[in-house]
Amino acid sequence: MQRIKRAEKSRNQTVLVPSTAPRSSDGVNYLNVKADLHRTLLDDLDRRNLIGANESDLNQYVRDFVNQALQESVVPLNEQERTRLVDDLLEETLGVGPLASLMADPAVTDILVNGPHQIYVERFGQLELTNIQFRDDEHLIRIIQRIASRVGRRIDEGSPMVDARLADGSRVNATLPPATIDGPTLSIRRFGKRRLRADDLMQLGMFSETMHQFLKHMIVGRRNVLVSGGTGSGKSTFLGAIAESIPSRERIVTIEDAAELLLDQIHVVRMETRPPNVEGRGVITARDLMVNSLRMRPDRIIVGEVRSGEALDMLQAMNTGHDGSLTTIHANSPRDALSRLETMVLMAGLDLPSRAIREQIVSAIQIIVHVRRYEDGVRRVESIAEIAGLEGNTPQLQEIYRFRHQGRDGKRIQGIHQATGIVPRVVDQLRSLGTELPMSLFQNGGT
């Protein structure tokens, strides 16, 4: 292609316009025309280092490119196909290519691309294979590189893995060979256009009204809550739902690897980690943000997920005046959550004795909520437990609510959330602060 020339819009804005366009031969079908144009377009954008150009300029460039290509070529496309060609090439160049229809489907929560010809999605908790495909490895790699470049990241053979976040908040992970030996992969964790609120989650069967009332008292009463669960169990969604109860007058600081929490409150400061750039510089860790947040006069600190040494700083903050803080952790049970939290404190690099760490944990955290994605795809609160203190060197847990199985109705698991009959110690703590919890919340077998 020849050089790109400049053209002035009527409103005196400069846009990119191709001086020539590739020619297509007679008898070529729509898909081949699109593939040829897309390949030529991206080659030209790469060669001229325009992939990261202004979005509006790229948009206009693609439209002018296609229009000129169709004017100069004998292409067997009707008017409807010509309009569709412009839209498709815009999506291929600026968006996620063939995945656009999946991104537009509100029922899709995960998109898993295992190479160009195998794309799975998760709908309603179940994985299913789609009939959508990329043209080849090169096509998929171009889309991955486009996604990475839009958020200032780089992915190639020298740096074959990338984590990114799309404009809509979706989390993206991509790999290239040699990290994945069978070809490029792309994983997109999507989030709905509307945040699921506590009432929505109750209707979906995630927890009961009684559990909701108890948790509201815990949040308003400034008790520290740890949410545990496996991957995809709904920890972040649940965290956002219970955070609704934080009074609007309080200042909240959130710390996340990928900012996804959407809160109702106005006074919220959102902080996000950053990986190192291609030169190995500029990294911002969760621990850096955790330490800095303490200087920002927060009333509440919400850590999206503890993964490493920031666990120590979080526990110290909870123990030194930042009551009512919330966080999540990957774990298979409440007991496992405590063990993993202890391991993460050790990752801070301090040689602390095991008992000292456990005393910090018991002092800092009052309530553990364990969420789980069951075999029927439904995410439920499996257990709410209180940390009741240390017995010897072992933290003691007492379960306040649990999910009890009652069989199956077809594919869906049947069951109810029940109170165990145990009245937690936090009731006395809140009573001393002037808050009375109704004892009906803890009646044995109550839902």
C-alpha positions as a Python dict, from the first residue, in 0.01 Angstrom:
ca = {
    (1, 'M'): (0, 0, 0),
    (2, 'Q'): (109, 357, -57),
    (3, 'R'): (146, 614, 214),
    (4, 'I'): (-151, 724, 419),
    (5, 'K'): (-256, 1076, 342),
    (6, 'R'): (-434, 1325, 562),
    (7, 'A'): (-785, 1448, 493),
    (8, 'E'): (-978, 1715, 675),
    (9, 'K'): (-1332, 1654, 802),
    (10, 'S'): (-1593, 1925, 770),
    (11, 'R'): (-1550, 2000, 1142),
    (12, 'N'): (-1172, 2048, 1092),
    (13, 'Q'): (-1068, 1718, 1254),
    (14, 'T'): (-773, 1529, 1108),
    (15, 'V'): (-839, 1164, 1024),
    (16, 'L'): (-641, 887, 861),
    (17, 'V'): (-736, 797, 504),
    (18, 'P'): (-577, 524, 291),
    (19, 'S'): (-453, 642, -47),
    (20, 'T'): (-511, 302, -208),
    (21, 'A'): (-679, -24, -110),
    (22, 'P'): (-632, -392, -197),
    (23, 'R'): (-816, -532, -495),
    (24, 'S'): (-1036, -841, -483),
    (25, 'S'): (-1099, -1074, -773),
    (26, 'D'): (-1433, -1178, -916),
    (27, 'G'): (-1626, -1459, -751),
    (28, 'V'): (-1477, -1422, -406),
    (29, 'N'): (-1734, -1477, -131),
    (30, 'Y'): (-1801, -1246, 162),
    (31, 'L'): (-1579, -1428, 413),
    (32, 'N'): (-1280, -1433, 179),
    (33, 'V'): (-1325, -1064, 95),
    (34, 'K'): (-1336, -980, 465),
    (35, 'A'): (-1034, -1199, 541),
    (36, 'D'): (-827, -1040, 262),
    (37, 'L'): (-920, -687, 362),
    (38, 'H'): (-864, -753, 731),
    (39, 'R'): (-520, -905, 671),
    (40, 'T'): (-412, -614, 452),
    (41, 'L'): (-557, -359, 692),
    (42, 'L'): (-383, -501, 998),
    (43, 'D'): (-53, -541, 812),
    (44, 'D'): (-69, -175, 721),
    (45, 'L'): (-162, -69, 1074),
    (46, 'D'): (124, -276, 1217),
    (47, 'R'): (373, -144, 965),
    (48, 'R'): (280, 215, 1039),
    (49, 'N'): (256, 157, 1416),
    (50, 'L'): (-107, 272, 1420),
    (51, 'I'): (-253, -9, 1634),
    (52, 'G'): (-240, 215, 1939),
    (53, 'A'): (-368, 525, 1759),
    (54, 'N'): (-663, 731, 1875),
    (55, 'E'): (-985, 526, 1867),
    (56, 'S'): (-1183, 778, 1662),
    (57, 'D'): (-900, 809, 1408),
    (58, 'L'): (-881, 431, 1372),
    (59, 'N'): (-1257, 410, 1335),
    (60, 'Q'): (-1256, 662, 1052),
    (61, 'Y'): (-951, 499, 894),
    (62, 'V'): (-1122, 157, 875),
    (63, 'R'): (-1438, 304, 722),
    (64, 'D'): (-1243, 496, 459),
    (65, 'F'): (-1024, 193, 393),
    (66, 'V'): (-1323, -34, 322),
    (67, 'N'): (-1512, 224, 117),
    (68, 'Q'): (-1211, 289, -104),
    (69, 'A'): (-1140, -84, -138),
    (70, 'L'): (-1495, -149, -257),
    (71, 'Q'): (-1483, 143, -502),
    (72, 'E'): (-1159, 26, -660),
    (73, 'S'): (-1238, -346, -666),
    (74, 'V'): (-1492, -562, -844),
    (75, 'V'): (-1643, -724, -538),
    (76, 'P'): (-1960, -938, -561),
    (77, 'L'): (-2127, -792, -252),
    (78, 'N'): (-2469, -633, -225),
    (79, 'E'): (-2534, -314, -31),
    (80, 'Q'): (-2631, -498, 287),
    (81, 'E'): (-2311, -703, 278),
    (82, 'R'): (-2103, -391, 216),
    (83, 'T'): (-2249, -225, 527),
    (84, 'R'): (-2192, -543, 726),
    (85, 'L'): (-1832, -558, 599),
    (86, 'V'): (-1756, -216, 747),
    (87, 'D'): (-1908, -313, 1084),
    (88, 'D'): (-1729, -650, 1092),
    (89, 'L'): (-1391, -500, 1008),
    (90, 'L'): (-1439, -233, 1274),
    (91, 'E'): (-1507, -503, 1529),
    (92, 'E'): (-1216, -714, 1404),
    (93, 'T'): (-979, -416, 1422),
    (94, 'L'): (-1100, -232, 1731),
    (95, 'G'): (-1277, -504, 1926),
    (96, 'V'): (-1266, -878, 1991),
    (97, 'G'): (-1337, -1005, 1641),
    (98, 'P'): (-1551, -1322, 1618),
    (99, 'L'): (-1612, -1307, 1994),
    (100, 'A'): (-1829, -995, 1960),
    (101, 'S'): (-2156, -1191, 1964),
    (102, 'L'): (-2049, -1377, 2278),
    (103, 'M'): (-1951, -1053, 2449),
    (104, 'A'): (-2298, -919, 2372),
    (105, 'D'): (-2473, -1222, 2528),
    (106, 'P'): (-2563, -1135, 2890),
    (107, 'A'): (-2588, -1505, 2981),
    (108, 'V'): (-2219, -1568, 2901),
    (109, 'T'): (-1994, -1533, 3206),
    (110, 'D'): (-1674, -1691, 3071),
    (111, 'I'): (-1528, -1717, 2721),
    (112, 'L'): (-1249, -1975, 2687),
    (113, 'V'): (-1057, -1985, 2359),
    (114, 'N'): (-837, -2295, 2326),
    (115, 'G'): (-680, -2212, 1991),
    (116, 'P'): (-856, -2074, 1684),
    (117, 'H'): (-1105, -2358, 1635),
    (118, 'Q'): (-1221, -2444, 1988),
    (119, 'I'): (-1417, -2182, 2181),
    (120, 'Y'): (-1613, -2266, 2497),
    (121, 'V'): (-1846, -2044, 2696),
    (122, 'E'): (-2001, -2074, 3039),
    (123, 'R'): (-2375, -2008, 3058),
    (124, 'F'): (-2566, -2050, 3384),
    (125, 'G'): (-2271, -2230, 3540),
    (126, 'Q'): (-2231, -2486, 3259),
    (127, 'L'): (-1957, -2505, 2993),
    (128, 'E'): (-2061, -2554, 2631),
    (129, 'L'): (-1874, -2564, 2300),
    (130, 'T'): (-1968, -2295, 2045),
    (131, 'N'): (-1954, -2305, 1665),
    (132, 'I'): (-1758, -1977, 1653),
    (133, 'Q'): (-1403, -1999, 1520),
    (134, 'F'): (-1108, -1781, 1432),
    (135, 'R'): (-959, -1817, 1086),
    (136, 'D'): (-620, -1945, 1209),
    (137, 'D'): (-358, -1892, 1479),
    (138, 'E'): (-246, -1566, 1323),
    (139, 'H'): (-601, -1428, 1334),
    (140, 'L'): (-634, -1511, 1704),
    (141, 'I'): (-291, -1369, 1785),
    (142, 'R'): (-379, -1040, 1616),
    (143, 'I'): (-694, -1006, 1827),
    (144, 'I'): (-495, -1087, 2144),
    (145, 'Q'): (-231, -828, 2057),
    (146, 'R'): (-501, -573, 1983),
    (147, 'I'): (-662, -630, 2324),
    (148, 'A'): (-324, -603, 2497),
    (149, 'S'): (-220, -288, 2312),
    (150, 'R'): (-542, -107, 2405),
    (151, 'V'): (-452, -133, 2775),
    (152, 'G'): (-84, -56, 2726),
    (153, 'R'): (39, -414, 2753),
    (154, 'R'): (259, -617, 2520),
    (155, 'I'): (244, -985, 2429),
    (156, 'D'): (478, -1169, 2194),
    (157, 'E'): (717, -1464, 2200),
    (158, 'G'): (949, -1280, 2437),
    (159, 'S'): (663, -1201, 2677),
    (160, 'P'): (403, -1472, 2600),
    (161, 'M'): (152, -1407, 2881),
    (162, 'V'): (-64, -1107, 2963),
    (163, 'D'): (-338, -1006, 3207),
    (164, 'A'): (-559, -717, 3106),
    (165, 'R'): (-897, -558, 3167),
    (166, 'L'): (-1139, -452, 2894),
    (167, 'A'): (-1327, -123, 2900),
    (168, 'D'): (-1641, -298, 3033),
    (169, 'G'): (-1446, -441, 3328),
    (170, 'S'): (-1404, -792, 3187),
    (171, 'R'): (-1083, -966, 3292),
    (172, 'V'): (-864, -1107, 3016),
    (173, 'N'): (-578, -1356, 3026),
    (174, 'A'): (-393, -1454, 2708),
    (175, 'T'): (-100, -1681, 2630),
    (176, 'L'): (112, -1749, 2324),
    (177, 'P'): (359, -2028, 2244),
    (178, 'P'): (590, -2131, 2403),
    (179, 'A'): (384, -2071, 2720),
    (180, 'T'): (104, -2285, 2570),
    (181, 'I'): (256, -2543, 2337),
    (182, 'D'): (-57, -2614, 2129),
    (183, 'G'): (-119, -2254, 2025),
    (184, 'P'): (-254, -1922, 2155),
    (185, 'T'): (-526, -1913, 2421),
    (186, 'L'): (-760, -1642, 2545),
    (187, 'S'): (-972, -1643, 2861),
    (188, 'I'): (-1227, -1370, 2930),
    (189, 'R'): (-1412, -1345, 3262),
    (190, 'R'): (-1713, -1126, 3192),
    (191, 'F'): (-1919, -913, 3424),
    (192, 'G'): (-2276, -814, 3370),
    (193, 'K'): (-2375, -469, 3259),
    (194, 'R'): (-2567, -441, 3588),
    (195, 'R'): (-2422, -535, 3924),
    (196, 'L'): (-2603, -816, 4102),
    (197, 'R'): (-2738, -674, 4425),
    (198, 'A'): (-2810, -858, 4748),
    (199, 'D'): (-3179, -890, 4660),
    (200, 'D'): (-3086, -1044, 4324),
    (201, 'L'): (-2857, -1297, 4488),
    (202, 'M'): (-3126, -1395, 4737),
    (203, 'Q'): (-3369, -1460, 4451),
    (204, 'L'): (-3104, -1674, 4283),
    (205, 'G'): (-3076, -1880, 4602),
    (206, 'M'): (-2726, -1772, 4703),
    (207, 'F'): (-2828, -1699, 5062),
    (208, 'S'): (-3141, -1653, 5274),
    (209, 'E'): (-3307, -1340, 5412),
    (210, 'T'): (-3199, -1438, 5764),
    (211, 'M'): (-2835, -1465, 5656),
    (212, 'H'): (-2868, -1130, 5478),
    (213, 'Q'): (-2997, -962, 5793),
    (214, 'F'): (-2715, -1111, 6000),
    (215, 'L'): (-2450, -994, 5753),
    (216, 'K'): (-2601, -644, 5740),
    (217, 'H'): (-2558, -621, 6117),
    (218, 'M'): (-2197, -739, 6080),
    (219, 'I'): (-2116, -475, 5819),
    (220, 'V'): (-2293, -186, 5995),
    (221, 'G'): (-2141, -302, 6326),
    (222, 'R'): (-1794, -282, 6170),
    (223, 'R'): (-1702, -647, 6206),
    (224, 'N'): (-1422, -769, 5975),
    (225, 'V'): (-1543, -1025, 5721),
    (226, 'L'): (-1340, -1272, 5513),
    (227, 'V'): (-1512, -1427, 5208),
    (228, 'S'): (-1361, -1758, 5097),
    (229, 'G'): (-1433, -1980, 4800),
    (230, 'G'): (-1291, -2146, 4491),
    (231, 'T'): (-1236, -1996, 4146),
    (232, 'G'): (-1562, -1878, 3991),
    (233, 'S'): (-1759, -1933, 4311),
    (234, 'G'): (-1890, -1576, 4320),
    (235, 'K'): (-1665, -1425, 4589),
    (236, 'S'): (-1633, -1083, 4424),
    (237, 'T'): (-2005, -1065, 4342),
    (238, 'F'): (-2092, -1157, 4701),
    (239, 'L'): (-1840, -905, 4836),
    (240, 'G'): (-2003, -627, 4634),
    (241, 'A'): (-2348, -732, 4757),
    (242, 'I'): (-2268, -722, 5129),
    (243, 'A'): (-2074, -397, 5083),
    (244, 'E'): (-2409, -233, 5005),
    (245, 'S'): (-2463, -209, 5381),
    (246, 'I'): (-2163, 19, 5440),
    (247, 'P'): (-2300, 363, 5543),
    (248, 'S'): (-2269, 621, 5266),
    (249, 'R'): (-2099, 871, 5500),
    (250, 'E'): (-1787, 653, 5526),
    (251, 'R'): (-1473, 676, 5311),
    (252, 'I'): (-1396, 347, 5134),
    (253, 'V'): (-1066, 248, 4972),
    (254, 'T'): (-1071, -58, 4744),
    (255, 'I'): (-757, -250, 4640),
    (256, 'E'): (-784, -495, 4350),
    (257, 'D'): (-570, -668, 4088),
    (258, 'A'): (-834, -579, 3828),
    (259, 'A'): (-1083, -315, 3938),
    (260, 'E'): (-1423, -479, 3918),
    (261, 'L'): (-1608, -388, 4237),
    (262, 'L'): (-1899, -152, 4175),
    (263, 'L'): (-2019, 14, 4493),
    (264, 'D'): (-2324, 231, 4561),
    (265, 'Q'): (-2141, 467, 4793),
    (266, 'I'): (-2014, 801, 4661),
    (267, 'H'): (-1697, 837, 4870),
    (268, 'V'): (-1493, 553, 4715),
    (269, 'V'): (-1126, 554, 4613),
    (270, 'R'): (-1040, 270, 4375),
    (271, 'M'): (-682, 141, 4358),
    (272, 'E'): (-545, -119, 4116),
    (273, 'T'): (-220, -313, 4095),
    (274, 'R'): (3, -288, 3789),
    (275, 'P'): (245, -548, 3647),
    (276, 'P'): (594, -450, 3533),
    (277, 'N'): (635, -304, 3187),
    (278, 'V'): (850, -461, 2914),
    (279, 'E'): (1159, -316, 3084),
    (280, 'G'): (1065, -477, 3415),
    (281, 'R'): (977, -144, 3577),
    (282, 'G'): (669, 31, 3705),
    (283, 'V'): (522, -259, 3902),
    (284, 'I'): (267, -169, 4171),
    (285, 'T'): (187, -455, 4409),
    (286, 'A'): (-115, -505, 4630),
    (287, 'R'): (114, -464, 4928),
    (288, 'D'): (231, -125, 4800),
    (289, 'L'): (-132, -16, 4770),
    (290, 'M'): (-222, -162, 5108),
    (291, 'V'): (55, 33, 5282),
    (292, 'N'): (-34, 351, 5094),
    (293, 'S'): (-406, 318, 5170),
    (294, 'L'): (-336, 352, 5541),
    (295, 'R'): (-218, 708, 5472),
    (296, 'M'): (-542, 796, 5293),
    (297, 'R'): (-764, 816, 5602),
    (298, 'P'): (-997, 527, 5506),
    (299, 'D'): (-1295, 428, 5718),
    (300, 'R'): (-1310, 94, 5539),
    (301, 'I'): (-1054, -96, 5335),
    (302, 'I'): (-1180, -354, 5086),
    (303, 'V'): (-915, -584, 4940),
    (304, 'G'): (-1053, -763, 4635),
    (305, 'E'): (-845, -1070, 4710),
    (306, 'V'): (-544, -1142, 4929),
    (307, 'R'): (-282, -1342, 4744),
    (308, 'S'): (52, -1274, 4910),
    (309, 'G'): (234, -1068, 5172),
    (310, 'E'): (-30, -794, 5174),
    (311, 'A'): (-222, -1026, 5408),
    (312, 'L'): (4, -917, 5697),
    (313, 'D'): (-57, -546, 5633),
    (314, 'M'): (-430, -611, 5601),
    (315, 'L'): (-445, -794, 5935),
    (316, 'Q'): (-249, -517, 6104),
    (317, 'A'): (-487, -257, 5960),
    (318, 'M'): (-787, -454, 6086),
    (319, 'N'): (-626, -468, 6430),
    (320, 'T'): (-535, -99, 6448),
    (321, 'G'): (-854, 96, 6390),
    (322, 'H'): (-980, -6, 6044),
    (323, 'D'): (-1270, -215, 6168),
    (324, 'G'): (-1533, -325, 5919),
    (325, 'S'): (-1286, -414, 5645),
    (326, 'L'): (-1363, -682, 5387),
    (327, 'T'): (-1160, -915, 5170),
    (328, 'T'): (-1174, -1247, 4982),
    (329, 'I'): (-940, -1546, 4962),
    (330, 'H'): (-919, -1859, 4750),
    (331, 'A'): (-995, -2158, 4975),
    (332, 'N'): (-1201, -2478, 4982),
    (333, 'S'): (-1344, -2431, 5332),
    (334, 'P'): (-1339, -2183, 5621),
    (335, 'R'): (-1069, -2390, 5794),
    (336, 'D'): (-862, -2395, 5475),
    (337, 'A'): (-905, -2016, 5447),
    (338, 'L'): (-732, -1970, 5784),
    (339, 'S'): (-444, -2197, 5682),
    (340, 'R'): (-394, -2014, 5353),
    (341, 'L'): (-410, -1677, 5526),
    (342, 'E'): (-135, -1787, 5763),
    (343, 'T'): (79, -1898, 5467),
    (344, 'M'): (30, -1562, 5295),
    (345, 'V'): (140, -1373, 5607),
    (346, 'L'): (464, -1573, 5596),
    (347, 'M'): (508, -1459, 5235),
    (348, 'A'): (561, -1107, 5369),
    (349, 'G'): (917, -1219, 5450),
    (350, 'L'): (903, -1178, 5827),
    (351, 'D'): (1008, -1467, 6048),
    (352, 'L'): (701, -1467, 6271),
    (353, 'P'): (613, -1761, 6495),
    (354, 'S'): (302, -1952, 6398),
    (355, 'R'): (116, -1867, 6719),
    (356, 'A'): (177, -1493, 6673),
    (357, 'I'): (28, -1510, 6322),
    (358, 'R'): (-276, -1702, 6444),
    (359, 'E'): (-330, -1455, 6725),
    (360, 'Q'): (-328, -1176, 6467),
    (361, 'I'): (-583, -1361, 6252),
    (362, 'V'): (-814, -1441, 6544),
    (363, 'S'): (-798, -1083, 6668),
    (364, 'A'): (-852, -927, 6324),
    (365, 'I'): (-1127, -1138, 6162),
    (366, 'Q'): (-1462, -1213, 6318),
    (367, 'I'): (-1667, -1374, 6040),
    (368, 'I'): (-1580, -1612, 5754),
    (369, 'V'): (-1833, -1659, 5474),
    (370, 'H'): (-1764, -1955, 5245),
    (371, 'V'): (-1924, -1951, 4899),
    (372, 'R'): (-1926, -2240, 4653),
    (373, 'R'): (-2034, -2313, 4300),
    (374, 'Y'): (-2227, -2638, 4320),
    (375, 'E'): (-2248, -2911, 4059),
    (376, 'D'): (-2571, -2762, 3917),
    (377, 'G'): (-2387, -2437, 3841),
    (378, 'V'): (-2562, -2238, 4116),
    (379, 'R'): (-2344, -2033, 4349),
    (380, 'R'): (-2449, -2056, 4713),
    (381, 'V'): (-2321, -1955, 5053),
    (382, 'E'): (-2221, -2290, 5197),
    (383, 'S'): (-2131, -2173, 5545),
    (384, 'I'): (-2106, -1867, 5769),
    (385, 'A'): (-1874, -1922, 6064),
    (386, 'E'): (-1736, -1715, 6349),
    (387, 'I'): (-1376, -1728, 6467),
    (388, 'A'): (-1429, -1792, 6836),
    (389, 'G'): (-1069, -1765, 6959),
    (390, 'L'): (-763, -1984, 7003),
    (391, 'E'): (-762, -2319, 7180),
    (392, 'G'): (-397, -2401, 7225),
    (393, 'N'): (-254, -2310, 6885),
    (394, 'T'): (-571, -2389, 6690),
    (395, 'P'): (-821, -2119, 6585),
    (396, 'Q'): (-1171, -2226, 6684),
    (397, 'L'): (-1456, -2193, 6434),
    (398, 'Q'): (-1824, -2217, 6519),
    (399, 'E'): (-2070, -2244, 6232),
    (400, 'I'): (-2366, -2007, 6251),
    (401, 'Y'): (-2540, -2090, 5921),
    (402, 'R'): (-2503, -2373, 5669),
    (403, 'F'): (-2655, -2494, 5344),
    (404, 'R'): (-2825, -2833, 5390),
    (405, 'H'): (-2881, -3060, 5089),
    (406, 'Q'): (-3229, -3198, 5034),
    (407, 'G'): (-3175, -3400, 4717),
    (408, 'R'): (-3214, -3304, 4351),
    (409, 'D'): (-3495, -3183, 4130),
    (410, 'G'): (-3369, -3286, 3789),
    (411, 'K'): (-3029, -3124, 3745),
    (412, 'R'): (-3079, -2863, 4018),
    (413, 'I'): (-2969, -2930, 4376),
    (414, 'Q'): (-3241, -2874, 4634),
    (415, 'G'): (-3166, -2751, 4982),
    (416, 'I'): (-3214, -2476, 5237),
    (417, 'H'): (-2996, -2238, 5435),
    (418, 'Q'): (-3032, -2305, 5806),
    (419, 'A'): (-2918, -2154, 6132),
    (420, 'T'): (-2725, -2400, 6350),
    (421, 'G'): (-2867, -2263, 6674),
    (422, 'I'): (-2532, -2120, 6791),
    (423, 'V'): (-2542, -1760, 6908),
    (424, 'P'): (-2209, -1603, 6804),
    (425, 'R'): (-1989, -1400, 7035),
    (426, 'V'): (-2022, -1097, 6808),
    (427, 'V'): (-2375, -1056, 6946),
    (428, 'D'): (-2229, -957, 7284),
    (429, 'Q'): (-1969, -737, 7115),
    (430, 'L'): (-2236, -546, 6924),
    (431, 'R'): (-2462, -526, 7228),
    (432, 'S'): (-2184, -348, 7417),
    (433, 'L'): (-2179, -96, 7130),
    (434, 'G'): (-2554, -39, 7155),
    (435, 'T'): (-2673, -271, 6875),
    (436, 'E'): (-2919, -547, 6958),
    (437, 'L'): (-2949, -845, 6724),
    (438, 'P'): (-3280, -1033, 6733),
    (439, 'M'): (-3232, -1385, 6868),
    (440, 'S'): (-3473, -1513, 6602),
    (441, 'L'): (-3179, -1489, 6356),
    (442, 'F'): (-3014, -1784, 6531),
    (443, 'Q'): (-3305, -2019, 6598),
    (444, 'N'): (-3198, -2376, 6525),
    (445, 'G'): (-3321, -2480, 6178),
    (446, 'G'): (-3444, -2130, 6092),
    (447, 'T'): (-3397, -2008, 5735),
}
